[in-house]
């Protein structure tokens, strides 16, 4: 899989750096929260290892207001630049632990250093769900991928399978078609697709895309690379690769360790994006406000992030705790 994370432009030190607000996550919700909080004269550190989150992996975005079409990485760049313009400190690093100290501060440890903040916004998003079938782990990077929009270019003039029925699977299938894959089998384990109708209509008009229903992957086989995928109905397809676009697992580990309440596998927040832990807010796909997969849009993440940032600013200002 191609990595989109930029290299840091400076070395972090062992010194603990103090910020008013720590924003964990660098997707649309994390960057938007950073913009709004920084504009409120709050000292913000936005820390994340996945530049742009799921947004950063999109080859083309057509439903974000103000842009007829823009790539995910371009939109990420614009958000980051705006956040930095208002003073946000961008830190490209993975957060390992967050602990709340006795004086109600949050100690954030990452592979780029340790930071201290008086409030948190958890915008940690999610990671790709695996198929969980024999052969999957053996062929990761050898024909098994979890991001068609990232790796489509490697499959020009080849045969591939896209497993999944949501928007990610749909846009991935179209991306593979655009780069010139010879044949794309878009398979759903049910008898319908969950994606937006516009994507299904587009796929239906592509000669190199074949849509198959009631196909659940059961095994992946090959020698050095993927060669054949088997299904639970006893059938199989010869292929050069398979893309598992079957959903996202919310990254709730940091929230759980902090004692945040979890609801249906998501961080529970109120209408002001507050968690049950004082000083901790959350926004984006990782929250209980976005349950329906179709609601996982950049615009919904941005909206929640705006609320979270304003709530965090109110929290800090009310307690006069800004550094």
C-alpha positions, -999 to 999 in steps of 0.1 A, spaced: 0 0 0 13 35 -8 19 57 22 6 92 20 21 104 53 45 133 47 79 133 64 82 156 93 101 188 86 117 190 120 130 167 147 111 165 179 129 166 212 125 148 245 112 180 260 75 179 270 57 206 250 26 223 264 -5 230 244 -40 242 253 -56 215 230 -44 182 217 -62 170 186 -55 134 179 -60 125 142 -52 142 110 -83 134 89 -110 160 80 -123 161 115 -89 165 132 -78 192 107 -111 211 109 -111 210 147 -76 224 146 -86 253 123 -115 264 145 -96 260 177 -66 279 164 -88 307 152 -101 310 188 -65 319 199 -60 284 214 -26 268 212 -32 236 193 -12 205 185 -27 182 158 -10 148 161 -16 119 136 2 93 116 -24 88 88 -23 120 67 -58 129 57 -73 97 72 -97 80 48 -101 113 29 -64 113 20 -69 80 2 -96 92 -22 -85 97 -58 -114 120 -65 -140 137 -43 -171 152 -60 -195 158 -31 -175 182 -9 -191 217 -11 -171 242 -31 -153 217 -53 -166 201 -84 -138 176 -81 -107 174 -59 -84 146 -49 -83 136 -12 -47 145 -8 -53 180 -23 -82 186 1 -61 174 30 -33 198 20 -57 227 19 -70 219 53 -36 214 68 -23 247 53 -53 265 67 -47 250 101 -11 260 101 -19 295 89 -38 300 121 -10 286 143 -17 248 146 14 227 153 12 197 130 29 166 143 33 136 121 35 108 146 16 79 162 2 84 196 9 54 219 -8 65 252 -28 93 267 -31 96 305 -49 121 326 -27 136 354 -37 145 389 -39 181 379 -64 173 351 -39 177 323 -35 151 295 -1 136 288 2 125 252 30 102 243 39 96 207 69 84 186 76 121 179 77 132 215 56 139 246 30 166 247 8 181 275 -26 195 269 -55 208 290 -82 194 267 -84 168 240 -103 162 208 -102 125 197 -106 124 159 -90 90 155 -112 77 127 -108 40 118 -88 14 100 -96 -10 73 -115 -42 82 -99 -75 71 -116 -104 54 -104 -129 79 -100 -157 55 -71 -182 48 -44 -167 26 -52 -131 34 -23 -123 56 2 -143 35 -5 -122 5 -8 -87 19 12 -65 -4 14 -94 -29 -21 -90 -44 -41 -83 -12 -48 -47 -6 -73 -26 15 -73 5 -6 -81 4 -43 -77 41 -47 -41 38 -33 -29 8 -53 -50 9 -84 -21 20 -106 -3 -13 -99 -31 -33 -116 -32 -17 -151 -41 -44 -177 -47 -69 -149 -77 -88 -135 -88 -78 -100 -116 -84 -75 -131 -57 -53 -150 -71 -23 -175 -48 -7 -207 -30 -14 -203 5 1 -190 38 -13 -153 29 -7 -158 -3 -28 -176 16 -55 -150 44 -58 -122 18 -57 -138 -1 -85 -142 30 -106 -105 40 -99 -93 6 -111 -114 10 -142 -99 44 -148 -63 33 -146 -70 5 -172 -75 -27 -153 -84 -53 -178 -112 -69 -158 -127 -59 -124 -151 -82 -106 -170 -61 -81 -185 -86 -56 -210 -82 -28 -217 -109 -2 -254 -99 -3 -279 -94 -31 -275 -56 -33 -250 -28 -31 -251 -2 -3 -233 25 -21 -248 57 -36 -267 50 -67 -246 73 -89 -216 51 -83 -236 19 -92 -249 36 -124 -213 46 -135 -200 11 -128 -228 -4 -148 -217 15 -179 -180 4 -177 -172 -25 -200 -143 -38 -178 -165 -40 -146 -187 -70 -138 -209 -69 -108 -215 -101 -89 -239 -106 -59 -240 -132 -32 -203 -138 -33 -186 -141 0 -148 -146 -1 -137 -178 17 -101 -183 7 -72 -167 -12 -46 -188 -30 -15 -183 -50 22 -191 -52 42 -159 -49 13 -136 -55 -25 -139 -55 -37 -162 -83 -72 -173 -73 -100 -163 -49 -126 -188 -37 -161 -181 -25 -184 -198 0 -208 -209 -28 -180 -232 -42 -170 -210 -71 -137 -193 -77 -122 -166 -99 -87 -163 -114 -73 -129 -104 -41 -109 -100 -53 -93 -68 -81 -86 -44 -92 -54 -27 -110 -58 6 -132 -27 9 -156 -41 35 -157 -13 61 -138 5 88 -130 -5 124 -132 26 147 -100 34 165 -113 36 200 -84 22 219 -71 56 232 -106 66 242 -112 34 260 -80 37 280 -90 72 291 -123 59 304 -146 73 277 -179 56 274 -182 34 243 -216 28 226 -220 2 198 -182 2 193 -180 40 189 -171 69 213 -203 81 229 -207 119 227 -235 143 234 -248 171 211 -218 193 220 -194 165 211 -184 160 248 -175 126 261 -182 115 297 -146 124 306 -142 160 315 -120 179 290 -123 151 263 -143 157 231 -146 137 200 -155 141 163 -158 122 131 -164 86 121 -152 73 155 -182 88 173 -217 76 181 -232 104 160 -222 86 128 -237 51 130 -250 46 95 -221 39 71 -237 61 45 -233 90 69 -196 86 70 -189 116 48 -163 143 49 -190 169 54 -204 152 85 -169 148 100 -162 185 94 -195 195 110 -189 175 141 -153 188 143 -166 223 142 -189 216 172 -161 198 191 -136 226 186 -161 253 198 -171 231 228 -134 226 237 -128 264 234 -157 271 257 -144 245 281 -109 261 282 -121 297 283 -146 290 311 -118 275 333 -93 301 322 -69 273 315 -53 285 283 -15 283 285 
